[in-house]
Amino acid sequence: MPHGRPLCGPASDHHSPARTYTARTGLRHSAGYAALRRACQQRRVKPQQIRQRPAVRGQPVERQRRVPRHPAATVKCRPQARASSPAAATSPYTGAPLADLPVSTPGDVEDAFARARAAQVGWAATTVADRKRIMLRFHDLVLQRQEEALDLMQAESGKTRRDAFLEVSDIAITARYYARSARRLLSPKRRKGAIPVLTHTTELHHPKGVVTVISPWNYPLSMAAGDALPALMAGNAVVQKPDTQTALTALWALDLMREAGLPADVWQMVVGRGSSIGDALMAGGDYMMFTGSTASGRRIARDAGERLIGASLELGGKNAMVVLADADIEKAAAGAVGACFPSAGQLCVSIERLYVADEIHDAFVTAFVERTRAMRLGAAYDFSMDMGSLTTPSQLETASSHVDDAVAKGATVLAGGKARPDLGPLFYEPTILADVTPDMTLFDRETFGPVVSIYRYRSVDEAVAMANATPYGLNGSVWGRNGAEARKVAGRLHVGTVTVNEAFAAAWGSIDAPMDGMGDSGLGRRHGADGLLKYTEAQTVAHQRLQGFTPPRGVKYEQWARILTRAFKTLRALGVR
C-alpha cells in the first residue's frame, strides 16, 4: 500500500492493553479507556453508572449504564498522515483517553489534494443517477448502524444520546434530500434569451473541483458529513479537516460512504491544528466550507479573497428567543429548555438570550426555572439524560468565567450556576441568569455553553430592537398563540433562520430552505438549492440564431436602433420579461 494512503483494513476486535496501533484502524486505542471499561464491567469504578442528580434539586439516583465498544474499534479508515506524533482525544464524560490520532503535516495535506484532484475527474464524469445510488446506500447504512454513531458522538463530545440522534436524523434527511434533488438542481436549464425566439440560452453547472471542508467538534456528524454530502453530489472531491476531538465520528462517516460505493480518494480526511495545516488547506482547495468562530472566519474570508475562490462560513451567534404576550406559557417554557440546553448549549443555533413580554414574564420565569431545575444531568449511553457534558476544558472555563463575571457584577442566578465535578470533569449545570447588564461579558459575547440570560420587555418593538442589538445574525425563535403575528415578528429579526413555536429543529430540518447567518454569523448558505449550487460554477451558453443585435446588411445603425427601440416597447407592452 502506498505510504500515507487512507487505511481500510480487515475487522478486528482485539484490544491491546498498551497504546499500540491496531491493524484495523491505524488509530491507537487507549489503555486507560480499556482499563476503565473492564473496571466498569467488574463494577469497581462507575464512569457510566453515575450517582446522578438533577441540576439543582432531587435525590441521587443510581443507574445501570451500558458501556459501549471502544470508539476506535468501530472506525476502519484513518486520516491522511505520515508517521508523526499523535494527537490525543479524551472522553468528556470521564477525562479518560479515547484514541491517539495520526497528525497530518502540510505535506500530507498536499498529497491529499493531489489524490483528490486526480479522483475528481472520474467522479465528475459519473452520472447523477450513480451518485444518487451511492448517497441513498449511505443513507441506509447510517440508519442501520446508528448505534455505532451514537456511541462515537457521545464518547467524543459528551452530549446526550438524544442530541446525538438528532445528528443521525439530520444526516439521513440531508443524504436523502440531495440524492433526490441533485438531478433537478444540476440539470441544464433554459433561460430567457436576449431576443425572444432568436436567442437560445442555457444555464449549466460544473463542479468546483476539490472542496475544502473544515468542520467543528460540537456536532461531529452533522457538520462533517452534512457539508460534504452536497459537495460530493455536485461532482466535487472533498478534503476535510474535522476537529481532532471528534475526528472518529467524521472517519466513521467516511467509512460508510466508501462502503456505499464512493471511490476511496474522492473524500479525504486530514487531522491537525489549523496553525499547522491551515495554509495548506486554503492553498489546495477550489472552495472553502468552514464552520467555527467569527475570528477564524474573518481570516479565512480574507485568504479566500486573496485566492479569488468562494467561501461559505457559518460562524458565531448570540441567538435570541422572543416570547410574546399571548404565548402558551408551559409550551414556551418547555421550548426554551429545548432551545437553550441541547448539547449543553454547544450548538450554533442555541438560544442565549430570552426576551419575555412583561404581562407573562413572572409566570414564564417560574415555569422555565422549574423545568430547568428538573433536568437530568449526567453521562449515560442511553436516552435517559436531558443534558450531558461540555466537550472541552476551555468550554467549561468559558461558561464558568462568564457566569462568575455576571454574578460578581450583580446578576441573579435563577437556576444552575456551577460546575458539577461529581458527575464528571466537564459537567456544568444548565444556568438561567436575570438582571444581566451591558457591562457583563456574557451580555453580548457568545458563551457557547448551557447559560441563558432572561430579560423583560414592554412592547414588541422593544423586543425586536433588543433581539437585533448584536452584530450576530444566525438564528432566532418566536413564541405566540397567534401564528400570523408571530411570523410577522420573526420576519423582523435580523437572522438567517427563525422558528415559530419551536426551538430550532423546524428551520434546520426544513432542508429545502436555505440556512445560515447574517452579519458576524457568516457568509453563504447551507441546505436547499444554495447548499449544493454553491459548490458549482455556473455557466451560461447562449446560441444566437438568425439575427442578433448588429444590423443586417444594408441597414444603417440609426435605422436599426429605431427598429430595436420599437421592438423593446412592444415587448414591454406585451408583458414579456
N, C-alpha and C positions, 0 to 999 in steps of 0.2 A: 504494500500500500504506500503511495507517495507520502512523503513526510508532511505532517501537519494537516492531512486531509481529515474531514469530519469522520468520526469513527462510529460505525453502527455494527457492533459485534453480536455474537450469539447471546442468548439469555443466560443469566447465572444468578442464583440466589445465594451465592457464597458471601458470607460476611466475615471479613478478616478482622481480628482483634486489633491489628495495627493499622496505621494510616497508610495504606498502600493503594496504588492504582488497581482497579478491577479490570479484568479483560473486557467486561461488558461495557462499561461506561467511559473509561478514561477519566473518571472523577474519583477522588479519594473519599471513601467512606470514613466517617469519624469514629474512632474508638470510643470517644466519650458518648456518642449517641447510642452505639451498640451496647455499651455497658448500662446506660440509662434504660434502654429498652428491656434488657434482661432483668434489671432490678425491678422495673415496673411489673414484669410478668411474675416475679417472685414476691412482689408486694413488700419489698424492703424500702423503696422510695416511691413517691407517688406524684410525678410531674403532671400526669393527666388525670390522677384521682385526687382532685383538689378539694380541700375543705373550703367550699365556695360560699361566699356571702353576697347578697345583693349589694349594690354600690354603696348604700348608705345605711339601710336597716335590714333586719331579718336575722335568723339564726343560721349558723353554719350547717351546710348540708353536704354529706359525703356521698360522692357518686362514683360508680364504677365506670372507668373510661377505657374505650378501645384504643390500643396502641397500634398505629399503622406501621406498614413496612418502612424500612429506611428510605427516605426520599430519593436518594441517588439510585436506589435499586430499580426504580421504575423508569429511569432515563437511559436510553441507548446512545444517543448522539452526544457529541462533545463539541465545545467551541473550537473554532479555528485558532489553534495556538501551538507554537513550538514548545519544547520543554522550557519551563520557566518556573519561577517561584509562584506557588499557587496562592489564590485569594480565598479566604475562609468565609463561609456563610454560617451564621449561627441561628439557633432557634429563638425567636422572640418569647415563646412560652416559657422556656427554661434557661436560656443562655448557653445551652449545650451546643457544641459544634454539629453542623449538619453535613457539610461537604467542603472539600478544598477543590476549587475550580482552576483549571489552567488559565493563565492570564495571557491575553493576546498582546503582541507588540505591534508597533506601526507597520513593520514588515508583514506580519500575519494579516493585518487588515488589507494591505495592498494585494497580497496573494488572494484573499477572499474576493476582492473586487475583480481581480483578473479572471478568476474561475467563474464568478457570477456573470461577468460580461460575455464570456465565451458561451455560457449556457443559455443566456438570454436570447441569443439569436434563434436557437432552435425552439425555445419556449414560445417566443413571439409568433413563430410560424405554426404553432398548433392551433387548431380551431377553437373557437369559444366553447363549442359543444364538448370538446375533450377536456378543457379546463373545468367546465361545469361538472362533468362526471367526477373528476378528482375532488373538487370542492364539496360535492354532496357526499362522497365517501368520507371525507374528513369530518363533515357534519355528523355523520352516523357514528364514526369512531369516537368523537368527543362525547356523545351521549352514552355510548356503550361503555366507555372506560372512564366515566366521570369520577368514580371513586378515587382513582389514581390522582386526577387533577385536584380534587377537593383536599385530599391528604397533602399534596405538594403545596398548594396555596396556603393552607393553614400552617404547615410546618415552616414555610419560608416567611410568611407575612404576619402570622399571629392572629389573623382575622377569624371570625366565626365561620362555621360551615354554611350558615345561611347566606352570609355575604359572599363566600366562595361560590356557592351555587348560582348566585346572580351572574357571576362571570361565565360559568358554563352556559347559562341561558343566553347571555349576550353573544357569545361566540357562535352558538348554534343559530341564532337569529341572523347574525352577520353573514355567516357562511351561506345559509340558505338564500338570503336576500340577493347577495351579489352573484351567486351561482345562477340564479334565475332572472336577474336583471341585466347582467353584463351584455348579453346579445342585443337587447334593446338599446342600451346606452352606447355601445361601441359600433353599432351598425351604421353604414353611411346614411346620411340624412339629406334629403333635398331641401334646399333653401331658396328663398325668393331671389331671383336673378335681377341683375341691374336693369335689363329691359325685358318686360314680360314676354314669354314665349321664345324670344330670341337668345336669352342667356340661360344656360343650364348650369346651376350651381349646386355643388355637393360639399357637405362637411364630413371630413374624415377624422379619425382619432388614431394616433400611433402611440405605442408605449414610450415613456420617457427613456427607458433603458435599464439602469440599475438605481433603485431607490434605497436611500439610507434611512433606517428607522432606529431612533433612539427611544427606548421605552423605559418607564419608571418602575419602581418597586411596589407601589401601592396597589395596583390592580394588574398583577403579573400576567394573567391570561388575556384579559380584555384589551390591555394596552399593547401587548406584544403581538398576539395573533390578529386582533381586531384591526390594526393598521396595516399589517402585512397582507391580509386576505384580498382586499380590493386592489392593491398594487399588483399582486400576482394574477388576479383575474384579468387585469388590463394588459397582461403580457410582459410585465416587468420582471426582472430578478430583484432580490432584496438582500442587502447586507444589514444585519441588525445587531445593535448592542443593547441587550437587556441589562438592567441593573444587576450587579453581581449578587446582591442579597436574594434575588428571586429569579436567578437565571435558570434554575432547574425547571421551573414551570414553562418558561419560554422554550427550552430544549425539548420538553415533553410535547409541546405543540408541534415543534419541528419533526419529532419522531412520527407523530400521527400523520402529518402532511406527507412525509415520504412514504409511509405505509399506504397512504391513499393513492400514491402514484406520482407525486411530484418528483421530477428529476433531482438528484442529490445536490447539484451545485446551484440550483436556481434560488434557493433560500439558504443563506449563510448566517452563522452566528459567531460573533466575537465578544469577548469579555475583557473588561479593563476599565480603568479610570479615564474619565474624559480628558483630564490633563495629560494623559499619556497617549491616547489613541484618537482623541477628538479631531485633531487636524487631519489625520488620515481618513477618518470617516467623512469629513467635509470635502476633502480633496477628491475622493473616489466616486462620489455619487452624482447622479443627474437630477436628483430631487431630494429634499430633506424633510422627513416627518419627525417632529420632536415633541415630546410631552415632558414637561418639567417646570422649573422655576422661571419667573419672568426675567430675572437677571441673565440666566443662561440663554433664554430665548432671544434676548436682545443681541447677544454676541453671535448667536447662530444666524439671526436675520442679517446682521452686518456682513458676516462672512459669505452667506449665500448671495447677498447683493454684490459683493466683490466678484463672485464667480458667475453672476447673472444666471443663477439657477433658482427654481421655485422652492418655496418652503411653506409648510403648514405647521403651525405652532400652537399647541394647547398649553397654556401657562397657568399662572396662579389665579386665585379668586377670593373674594370676601363676600360670599353669597348671602342674599337676604331673603327672608320669608315674611310676607305681609299677611296678617290675619285681620280680615275685615270685620266690621261690627256685626254682620249677620252670620258669621261663621258658626258652624256646629262646634261647640267648644270641645267636646270629647273627641270628635273626629280630628279636629285641628291639633289637639294636644298629642294624640297618637301619631298623627302625621309629622309633627315636629320631632318626636323621638326618632322616627324613621328617616327624617331629613338631616338631623344633626349628628347622629352617632353611628352610621354604618361604617364598618371597618375602622372603628374607633375615631371617626372623624377624618380619616386619612383618605379622603375622596375629593376629587377636584370640584365636584358639584354639590358637596355637602353644605349645609347651612351653618353660618357662624354668627348671623345677626337675625334677631326676631323682632319685628315691629307689630305691636298688638293694639287694636283700637281701644281707646280709653274706656268705652262702655263695657267691654268684656275683659279688660286687662287682668283684673284681680282673679276672676273666676278661671280664666285661661291659665294664669301662672300657677294657681293651686293644682289644676288638673295636670299640667305639664310636669311640675315638680314631683307630684305623686307618682306619675308613670316613670319618670327618670329614676327616682329613688328605688323603685321596684325592679329595675333592670337586673338581669342575671349576668354577672360579670365573671368570666373565667375561661379556662382552657379546656376544650372538650372536642374530640374528633367525632362529634355527632351534632344534631341540630338543637341542643338544649340551651345554649347560651345566647343571650341578647347582644353582648358586646365582648370582643376579645381584647387582645393586647395591642399596644403600639408596636411598631416594627423595629425601630432603631433607637439606640440611646439618645441620639440627637433630637428625635421627635419627643421623647419623654422630657428632655431638658427644655425644649421649646414650650411645651404645654405647661410644665411646672413654672417656668420663669414668667410666662405671660400671666398666669393666674396669680402668682405671688406678687408681681408688679401691680396688677389691678387691685388686689386686696390691700396692699400697702398704701395705695393712693385713694382708698375709700370705697371700693366695690364691695358688694354684698354677695356672699356665696349662698345660693338658694339650694343647691344640691352638689354633691361631689366636692371637688376642690383639692384632692390629694392623690398621691401615688398609692398603689397597693402592692408593695413588695411581698406581702404574704401570699399573693396569688401567682406572682411571677415577677421577673426583674423589670418588665416594661409595662406593667398594667397601670392605668390611670383612670380614676372614676369619671363617668360622664358628668359634666360640670355645667351648671347654669349660673350665670352672674347677672346681677342687677346693679344699677347705679354706676354704670360704666361711663366714663367721661373721655373727652378727646386727648387728655394728657396721658392716658394709659396705652401701653404698647399694643394691646390687642384690639383697641378701638378701631383701628384701620389697617392693621397688619394681619396677614393670614397666619393663623395658628397651625392649621392642618392637624388638628387633634380633636378630642371629644370635649370641646369647650364652645359654649354659645352665650352671647350677651343678649339680654332682652330689654326692649325699650317700649315706652308708651307713646302713642300718637293721638292727636285730636282731630285730624282731618285727613282724608285720602291724599290730598295734595301734599301735606306734610310727610306722610308715609312714603310717597313716591320720591319726594325730594331727598329724604334721608336714605332710602334704599339706593338711590343713584349717586349719592355723595361719596364716590370711591372711584379711583382710576381703573378698577377692575370691571369686568362685564361678562362673567361667564354664565351664571345660572341664577334663577330665582324661583320663588314659589308663592302662590297667592291662594288664600283660602276664603271661601264665602259661599253662602247658600245660593245666591243669585249668580248663576254661571255666566250670564251675559255681562254683568257688571264686573265680575272677577276677571273675565277675559279682557275687558277694557283696561283694567288696572295692569294686567300682565303686559299688554301692548305698550304701556308707558315705561316699563322698566328697561334700562339700557343694558341688556344682557342678551347673550346668544340664544338661550333657551329659557322658557318659563313653563312650569307645570301649574295647573289649577287643581286644587283639592287632591294633590298627590305630592310625594316628596321629591322625586326626580326621575323615577324609572319610566313614567309615562312618556316624557320627552326623549330620554335616552333610548328607550326601546322603540320609539317611532322611527325606525331606521330609514324609512323612505324620505324623511325630512332631514335637512342639514343640522348639525350640532357643532358648537364651539363658541368662542368668545369674541367680545369686542374690547377695545381699549387695551389695557395692560394684560388682558387674559388671552391675547394671542391673535394669530392671523390664520385665515383659511378655515375650512370646514371638513369634518369627517361626517360620514353617513350620507345617505341619499345619493343623488347623481353626482354632486360635488365630491363625495368621498371616493369615487372611482375616477371621475374625469380629471381630477387634479393630477393624477398620475399619468396623464396622456398629453401629447402635443396635438392641438387642434390644427387641422389643415383644410384650407378652402381650395377647391378645384372648380374653376369657372370656365365653361366652354361657350364661347361666343359664336353663334351661328348667323349666317347671312350678314345683316347689317349691325355695326357697332356704333360707337359714339363719334367716329370720324365721318365726315360727309362722303356720300357716294361720289363716284367720278362725275365730274361735270357740275356739281352743286357747290356753290360758294359757302364759306364758313358762316357768313352773315345770314344767308338764307337757311342754312342748316340749323343755326341757333334758334331762328324763329320757329322752325318746324318742331324742334325738340321742346321748346317752351310751350307751344300749344299742346303737345303730347303730354307734358307734365301736368298741365292744368286739367286736361281731360281725365287723367288717372286720378287726380285729386278729387274731381267731381264724382267719379265712379266709386270712390272709397277704396281704391286699390292701395295696399300698403307699399 
